[in-house]
Amino acid sequence: MSAWSRSTREARPTRPVRPGDIVVSINGTATPSLQVLGAVLADLQVGETVTVTVISGGDERRLQVTLGKL
């Protein structure tokens, strides 16, 4: 897969996104760059549940994630 990736080294173990996972889309929208990822997140609300697709250990996983405030 040639899509841009975002390393999630800062993820906490209790979160569904694990350290080293690569976020490739949110709600079906590809995140090929940091700018696109930021734009997608900017259109969402705190408390909204979204589908995040990640590559984890070479496998694609789809996660339901409720967004929090940074």
QUICORNOR-V27736 format. One record per helix or strand of 3 or more residues. SS is the DSSP state (2 for helix, 1 for strand). FROM is the first residue (numbers start at 1). TO is the last residue. Records with the same first field share a line. If there is no record, write none. Layout:
BEGIN
SS = FROM-TO + FROM-TO
END
This chain:
BEGIN
1 = 22-26 + 49-56 + 59-66
2 = 34-42
END
